[in-house]
Amino acid sequence: MDLPDKNALFKKRIFWAGVTLLIICMGLIWRSSWFNFSAFWSKYGGDAIWAMMIYSGLGIILPDTQIKKRAGIAAGICLTVELSQ
Protein backbone atom coordinates (compact mmCIF):
# COMPACT_ATOMS: atom_id res chain seq x y z
CA MET A 1 0.00 0.00 0.00
CA ASP A 2 1.44 3.36 -1.03
CA LEU A 3 1.49 6.08 1.56
CA PRO A 4 0.77 9.62 0.33
CA ASP A 5 3.66 12.04 0.24
CA LYS A 6 3.18 14.45 3.17
CA ASN A 7 4.75 17.34 1.25
CA ALA A 8 2.37 16.81 -1.70
CA LEU A 9 -0.63 16.69 0.66
CA PHE A 10 0.53 19.90 2.33
CA LYS A 11 0.84 21.65 -1.05
CA LYS A 12 -2.65 20.50 -2.05
CA ARG A 13 -4.07 21.76 1.25
CA ILE A 14 -2.37 25.14 0.82
CA PHE A 15 -3.78 25.38 -2.72
CA TRP A 16 -7.33 24.59 -1.55
CA ALA A 17 -6.99 27.01 1.38
CA GLY A 18 -6.09 29.77 -1.08
CA VAL A 19 -9.02 28.87 -3.33
CA THR A 20 -11.35 28.88 -0.31
CA LEU A 21 -10.14 32.34 0.75
CA LEU A 22 -10.68 33.67 -2.77
CA ILE A 23 -14.21 32.24 -2.82
CA ILE A 24 -14.97 33.81 0.57
CA CYS A 25 -13.78 37.18 -0.74
CA MET A 26 -15.91 36.69 -3.84
CA GLY A 27 -18.94 35.97 -1.64
CA LEU A 28 -18.36 39.08 0.45
CA ILE A 29 -18.08 41.21 -2.68
CA TRP A 30 -21.21 39.55 -4.10
CA ARG A 31 -23.24 40.58 -1.06
CA SER A 32 -21.79 44.09 -0.91
CA SER A 33 -23.45 47.14 -2.41
CA TRP A 34 -20.77 47.46 -5.11
CA PHE A 35 -22.80 45.45 -7.60
CA ASN A 36 -26.47 45.76 -8.39
CA PHE A 37 -27.59 42.31 -9.52
CA SER A 38 -31.14 41.28 -10.35
CA ALA A 39 -33.10 39.49 -7.63
CA PHE A 40 -32.44 36.09 -9.23
CA TRP A 41 -28.67 36.55 -9.34
CA SER A 42 -28.53 38.07 -5.86
CA LYS A 43 -30.37 35.13 -4.33
CA TYR A 44 -28.99 32.14 -6.23
CA GLY A 45 -25.53 33.49 -6.98
CA GLY A 46 -24.74 33.60 -3.28
CA ASP A 47 -25.93 30.00 -2.90
CA ALA A 48 -23.67 28.89 -5.75
CA ILE A 49 -20.70 30.69 -4.20
CA TRP A 50 -21.46 29.02 -0.86
CA ALA A 51 -21.55 25.59 -2.55
CA MET A 52 -18.18 26.31 -4.20
CA MET A 53 -16.78 27.19 -0.79
CA ILE A 54 -18.01 23.88 0.65
CA TYR A 55 -16.34 21.99 -2.21
CA SER A 56 -13.05 23.85 -1.81
CA GLY A 57 -13.19 23.40 1.97
CA LEU A 58 -13.45 19.67 1.40
CA GLY A 59 -10.33 20.01 -0.73
CA ILE A 60 -8.51 21.10 2.43
CA ILE A 61 -9.89 18.24 4.51
CA LEU A 62 -9.75 15.52 1.83
CA PRO A 63 -7.01 16.57 -0.61
CA ASP A 64 -6.45 13.11 -2.13
CA THR A 65 -10.11 12.30 -2.73
CA GLN A 66 -11.37 11.89 -6.30
CA ILE A 67 -13.20 14.87 -7.78
CA LYS A 68 -16.49 12.97 -8.17
CA LYS A 69 -16.42 11.74 -4.59
CA ARG A 70 -15.60 15.20 -3.22
CA ALA A 71 -18.36 16.74 -5.37
CA GLY A 72 -20.84 14.16 -4.10
CA ILE A 73 -19.96 14.84 -0.48
CA ALA A 74 -20.22 18.60 -1.07
CA ALA A 75 -23.59 18.17 -2.79
CA GLY A 76 -24.81 16.07 0.13
CA ILE A 77 -23.73 18.70 2.65
CA CYS A 78 -25.35 21.51 0.64
CA LEU A 79 -28.57 19.56 0.16
CA THR A 80 -28.75 18.70 3.85
CA VAL A 81 -28.26 22.34 4.86
CA GLU A 82 -30.79 23.64 2.31
CA LEU A 83 -33.44 21.11 3.32
CA SER A 84 -32.92 21.84 7.01
CA GLN A 85 -33.68 25.55 6.59
C-alpha positions in Angstrom: 0.0 0.0 0.0 1.4 3.4 -1.0 1.5 6.1 1.6 0.8 9.6 0.3 3.7 12.0 0.2 3.2 14.4 3.2 4.7 17.3 1.2 2.4 16.8 -1.7 -0.6 16.7 0.7 0.5 19.9 2.3 0.8 21.7 -1.0 -2.6 20.5 -2.0 -4.1 21.8 1.3 -2.4 25.1 0.8 -3.8 25.4 -2.7 -7.3 24.6 -1.6 -7.0 27.0 1.4 -6.1 29.8 -1.1 -9.0 28.9 -3.3 -11.3 28.9 -0.3 -10.1 32.3 0.8 -10.7 33.7 -2.8 -14.2 32.2 -2.8 -15.0 33.8 0.6 -13.8 37.2 -0.7 -15.9 36.7 -3.8 -18.9 36.0 -1.6 -18.4 39.1 0.4 -18.1 41.2 -2.7 -21.2 39.5 -4.1 -23.2 40.6 -1.1 -21.8 44.1 -0.9 -23.5 47.1 -2.4 -20.8 47.5 -5.1 -22.8 45.4 -7.6 -26.5 45.8 -8.4 -27.6 42.3 -9.5 -31.1 41.3 -10.4 -33.1 39.5 -7.6 -32.4 36.1 -9.2 -28.7 36.6 -9.3 -28.5 38.1 -5.9 -30.4 35.1 -4.3 -29.0 32.1 -6.2 -25.5 33.5 -7.0 -24.7 33.6 -3.3 -25.9 30.0 -2.9 -23.7 28.9 -5.7 -20.7 30.7 -4.2 -21.5 29.0 -0.9 -21.6 25.6 -2.6 -18.2 26.3 -4.2 -16.8 27.2 -0.8 -18.0 23.9 0.7 -16.3 22.0 -2.2 -13.0 23.9 -1.8 -13.2 23.4 2.0 -13.4 19.7 1.4 -10.3 20.0 -0.7 -8.5 21.1 2.4 -9.9 18.2 4.5 -9.7 15.5 1.8 -7.0 16.6 -0.6 -6.5 13.1 -2.1 -10.1 12.3 -2.7 -11.4 11.9 -6.3 -13.2 14.9 -7.8 -16.5 13.0 -8.2 -16.4 11.7 -4.6 -15.6 15.2 -3.2 -18.4 16.7 -5.4 -20.8 14.2 -4.1 -20.0 14.8 -0.5 -20.2 18.6 -1.1 -23.6 18.2 -2.8 -24.8 16.1 0.1 -23.7 18.7 2.6 -25.4 21.5 0.6 -28.6 19.6 0.2 -28.8 18.7 3.8 -28.3 22.3 4.9 -30.8 23.6 2.3 -33.4 21.1 3.3 -32.9 21.8 7.0 -33.7 25.6 6.6 
